[in-house]
């Protein structure tokens, strides 16, 4: 972790403070996981609602990072990003990750059985490999400053990234999240795990439309709106599959 992020969240320079920050995120993940497991065991018929409630809580919590940026900039000035990151991103994002991980151990009978199981498992493996590849390439290409959305509070410090992936996908990191969640749903093989995996692109599209992309349109105007119309968010077009794999393998 380096660069401008540390300048705006100086606590992360200290190993002990990093442990505290990691503990907050891990505690949020663990609390959400424990709550969903209680629902699984106590009210198994309500398991889907427990997972949905966790996602919605994580969404509403994390969205405050963007929705309240003007208020935080006016109130905290140079510390606005630091406070919003600690108040909203650090505890809120793990809630959504916990809900995605819950897809692996949802109760319920498998509907993916018989001869189709190996095919579904291979599809899940493909999704995990490409999802993990996108995570790694996103970090190496975009850096932690961009992935941590520092530009939302300090747009003048945003770093323009020139990468071929942006001609293929608007949001490669989110594509990695979707692929992983869908793979978990396929491997678990229940109706709800499959439904949740398939719903993730819809949920993240709502996130982009309500939270992230309004800020990007505000910054870049019609040029970003036009870009959004031309380039898919999560899945490359069939004609771009070769270029997609080239990016995963070489980063070019």
N, C-alpha and C positions, 0 to 999 in steps of 0.2 A: 504494500500500500504506500503510494508516494504521490508526489506532485501537488497540485493545488488543493486536493482534498484535505491533505494534512494541514495546509495553511488555514483552512476554514474550520477544521475540526481538530484543534491542536491536541485534544485529549488522546487521540489515537497515536500520537508520537510515543507515548509511554506504554511499555509492555503491560504494566499493571492495569492501566485504563483500558487497553485493548481487551484484556481478560474480562473486565467488568462489562464492556460493551458486548462482547461475545456471550457473556452470561445472561444479559438482558434478552438478546435474541434467542438464545437456547431456552431460556425460561418461558418465553412467549410460545415457542414451538412446543415445548413439553406440556404447558398448561392446555393448549388447544388440543394436543394429541390425547391427553388424559381425559378431557371433557368429551371428546368424540368416542373414546373407548368406554366411558361410563354410559353414554347413550347406546352404544352397540350392545352392551351387556344388559342394561336395565330396560331399555325400550327398543328392542331390535327393529320393530316396524318403523321407528322414527329415525333410523340411521341416516337416510338421505337428508332429512331436515337438519340433523346435527352437522353434517358436512357442508350443506348449503349455508347454514347460519355462520359457520366458521369463515367461509369464503366472503360472505357479505360483511361480516365484522372486520375482516382484514382489509377488504376494499374500502369501506368507509373510513377506517383508521388511516390507511396509507394515503388515501386521496386528499386528506387534509394538508398533506405536504405541498400539493399544488394549489388547492382551493384557497388556502390561507396565506399564500406567499406574499401578497401585497400587505396584509396585516402584519406578518412577521417582519417583512423588510422595514415597514414603518416603525415597528415597536423595538426591534432588536438591531437594526442596521447591519454592521459587519458580522454580527453573531446570528443573523437570521437563518442562514443555512444550517449552521451547527445546531441550533435549537430545534428547527423543524426536523432535521435528520434524527436527532435523539428522541424527540417527542413522538414522531409518527412513523418514520421508515423502520427504525431499529426494532420497535415492538410490533409494528403492524404487518410488515412483509412476511415474517415467519408464520403468521396465522394462515396465510394463503398457501405457503409451502407445506404446512402441516396438513391442510385439506388435500393437497395433491398427493402427498405421501400416503394419506389414509386410503387412497384408491387401491393400494397394494393389499390391504387387510380388511376390506369391507366384508361384513358378514353377508351370507346369502348363498344360494345354490348357484353353481356355475352353469351357465347356458352355453358356454363354448366348450364342447366336448367332442369326443370321437375323432374322426380322421382330420377334422379341420383344426384341431388343437396345434399340431406342429406348424401349420401354415400361419396361424395367428401368432404363435410364439416367435417365428422368424420375422414377421412384420413388426412385432414389438421390439425385437432386437435391432432391426433396421432403424426404427424410430429413436431408440435409445442412443445408438451409435451416432446418428446424424444430430440428435439433440445435444449430446455431449460435445460433439465436434463444434457445433455452433456456439456453445458456452465458451469453449477454449478460444476459438477464433475471435469471438466478440471481445473477450478480455484482452487478447494480444493486439487486436486491431484498434479498438476504441479506447482502451485504458480505463482505469477505475474512475477517473473524474467524470467521464461521459456516462458510464454505467450507473454511477451514483447520482446522476441528474444534477450535478453542480450548476449546470447552465440555467436551470430553472430560476435560481436565485441570483446568479451572476452571469447573465448572458454575454457580457463583454469578455469573460474569461473562457467561454466555450471554445473548444478546439474543433475546427473543421476537419472532418475525417474523409479522406478520399479513398474509397474502397469499392471494388467491383461488386461486393455483396449488396450495396445500396441500389444498384441497377436491377437486382433480382428480388430483393425483399426490403420492405421498409423497416421491419423490426426483427432482425435475426435472433436477438437474445430471447424475445418472446416466442419466436418460433421454436427455439430449443425447449422452453417451458411446456409449450403445447405438445410437442413430440413426446416428451418424457411422461407427461400426465396421461396421454393416450396410450402409451406403451404399458403403463401401470394398469390402466383399465383393461387392456387386452389380456394381460397376464393373469389378472384376478378373474376375469371372465364372467362376472355377474351382470345382470341387466343394468343395475345402477352404476357399477364401475364403468361400463361401456358408455352409458348415457352421460356420465360426468366427464369422461374423456372427450366425448364428442361435443359437449357443451362448452368446453374450455375456449375454443376459438371464438365462440359467441361472447363469452364473458370478457375475454381480453379485447375484443373489438369494442365492446361497451366501455371498457376502461380507457382505451385509446380515444374514443369519440368524446367521452365525458371529462377526461382528466388530462391526458398528455397532448393530444393533437391540437386542442384549442390553443394551448400555449405556443405550439410550433407555428400554427397559422397566424397567431398574433405577432410572432417574431418575423416570419418570412412571407406572410401575405399570400397572394394568389399563387405564387410559385410553388409553395408547399401543397396547396390545395390541388394544383395541377399534377404535381408529383404523386399525390395520394391517389388520384384517378388512374394514373398510368402504371404504377408499380404495386403488386400485391403485398399484403402485410406479412403473411406467414408462410405461404406455400409457393415455391417457384413455378412458373409456367412450364409446361412439358418441354418446350423448346429450349428452356434454360437449365434443364437438369444437368447437362454436362458442365456448364459454367458453375453451377452450384457445387458440384463435387470437386471441381478444380479449386474453388475457394476453400472448401473444407480441408483439402490435402495440402495445398500450397500457400493459402492465404492471399492468393492473387486473383 
